[in-house]
Amino acid sequence: MNSYEVDASIYDKKIGTILLKNGVVYFEYDKEFKNSKLEISPLKLP
């Protein structure tokens, strides 16, 4: 089975990697992004 890997980014900074392998989706945060303390979750949902 094929696997696909995509880098996820925001504000031109890599935040992590999304991997689809054997029908399962994985996400891993980039180590540098985790240390940056940049919060990407919305403060208020509509």
Phi, psi and omega in degrees: 000145181284157172231148181232140181230132182226135174277133177258135181217159176214139182054039180062023177239134177291127178255340179172190181231133176254131182233129172252116183219125179053039177079004180246135179261130179240150174225135176228126176292145174290135183301318180295321179294318180301325180281348184281342180065014176288125182266120182257354177283143179292146178283332182217128178267145180296000000 
